[in-house]
Amino acid sequence: MNHFTIFNTPILSWLFHLLSKLILRLAGWQFGGQPPQLAKYVLIAAPHTSNWDFFYFIAMAFLFRAKLHWLGKHSLFKGPFGPIMRWLGGIPINRAQRNNRVQQLVELFNTSENFVLTIAPEGTRAQVSHWKSGFYHIAVGAGVPLQLAYLDFANKRGGFGPLVWPTGDFESDLVKIQQFFVPFKGKKAH
């Protein structure tokens, strides 16, 4: 996989950093925490309730100079927007096909020197009763930690929370992870 993204383009990355800082400040958003200084991890982005989440998470990535990749439905990558979405770090996922995505993403971690993968564990913007487990199995399979990151639209704040090393006990770890996100509200209330 080609890891060339806008985050690896020095001048544009710097310009987008400044632009994101200005736009977020004018919009009244505040951000805290820091991404880990690790070469590889899975970034959990939650809550995911709106298309606006993408804009704010990308702006947050530029603000913190985090070089990340993200998963998006394959239809976003069709036509003229495909190259742009890939340049923004996107990896297309066709949800209709079952093709062992977890193992494919573990292999990306294993064959990459630096790789940060952003995943919305809800798997959709719609309200869900439970999170999908793929993010966890990718982290366990690749031997990387989970970095918790949030957007709280109710208070116009976002940032990075704790780094969580999966223990292998999904149910127990999930309770702790979801507890962190309880205070944060997505753009659309569910």
N, C-alpha and C positions, 0 to 999 in steps of 0.2 A: 504494500500500500504506500502511496505517495504521502509523505508527511509534510509536504510543502504547503504551508497555510499563510494567511495574512499575519499570523502571530510570529512567523519566521522571517518576515519582510521588514528589515530594520526601519526604514524611513516611514513606511505606511503604518507599521505597528506603533511607532512613536507618535505620529499624527493622530491615529485613532485613540491612543491613550489620552492625549490632550483633549480631543473632541469629546470623548466619553466623560472625562472629568468635568468639562464645562457643562455638557447637557445634564448630567446627573446632579450637579450642584444647582443649576437653574431650576430643575424639576423638584428640588427639595429633598433628594435622597441622601441618606448617610450610610456609609459602609464601614464595617469593622472586621477585625480579625485579619489573618494573613493566610494565603495558601502555603502548604508545606514546601519546604525546600527539598523535595524528593523528585527523582526522575520519573517515577511511575506511581500512579494511584488511580482509584476510581472516585470521581467526584459525584456525590449524591446531591442533585438539585431538586429541592422541594420547597413548598408545595407547587405543583404544576397544574394550573387551572385555566390558563389563557395563552393566546399566541404572544402576548406582551412579555411573557416570561423569557422567551428567546431573546428579545431585544435587550432586556435588562441583564440577563446572564452574560450575553456577549459583551455588553458595555462594562459589566463588572470584570470580565476576563481582561479586557483592555486596560481598565483602571488599575488592576493588580498585576498586569503583565503576565498573566497566567496563560501558558500555551496549552490549549486544550482541544480535544475532539469531542464530538457529540453525535448521538444517534438521532436520526430523523426518518420519517416515513419516506419511502422511495419516491413518491409522487413529487416531493419537494425538489428532487434532483433531475427532473425532466426538463427538456427544452433549454432555453438560454440561461435559466437560473441554476442549472446543474453545476457548471463550473464555479459559479459564485458560492454556492452552498458548500462545495468541497473546499474551496479556498478559505471559507470561514471555519473550516475544521469538521465539516459534516461527513458522516458515514451513513449511506442509505441503508435502510432496513425495510424489507418487504415482509410485513406481518402475516401475509397470507401464506407464505412459504415457511415450512419447517425445515431448517437446514443447519441445525446445530450451531446457532449463532454464538452461544456461550463459548464453545470450544474455539470457534474462529476468532473471537475477541481475545481469548486467553493466548492464542498463537500470536496475535498482534502484539500483546504485551511481551511475550517471550522473544520475539524477533526484533523488538524496538529498543533502542538505547534509552529514549525518553518517550513516554506515552502517558498522557492524562486523558481519561475517558469520562465524559460527563453523561450521566444517566438520570432521567426522571423516573424514579421507581414506581410511580403510579402507572406508567406506560401509556398514558393518555391524559388529555385535559379534562375529561369527564370525571364525575365523582365515581370513586371505586371503593369497594368494601375492604380490599386488601391490596398490598403492594405486590408486584411481581418479584420473583426471587432471583432473576438473572443477574442483577448487579452484584448480589452477594456471591453467587457461584463463580462469576468472573473474577472477583477479588480473591476468593479462596484458590481458584485454579491457577491464577497468576502469582499468588503469594504477595499481593499488594494490599495496602490499607484502604479504608474508605474515608474520604474527606467529606464531612457534612457541610453543605452550603445552602443558604436560604435566601428567599425574598419575602419580605413582610410588607404587603401593599397597604395594610391598615395603618402602619406607622412609617411608611416610606423608608425602610431600612433593609439592609441585606448584608451578607458577609459570609465569613467562614467560621464554622464552629469547630468542634473537636475532631481529631483524627481517631478513627476506630480500627483496630486490627481485628479482623474476624476470627472468632475462636473455633469455628466449625459447627457451632450450635446455632443454626439459623434462627430458630424461634426465640431463643434467649437474647441474642444480639439484636434482633429486629425490635423487640420491645424497648431496648435501650435507645436504639437509633430513632425510632418513631417518637419516643418521649421528648427528644431534643426539639423536634419540629412542632410540638403541640402549640406553643405560643404564637406561631407565625401564620398569617392569613394570606391566602392567595388573592389574586385580583377578583376572581369570582368566588363568592361564598357557596360552599356545597353543604 
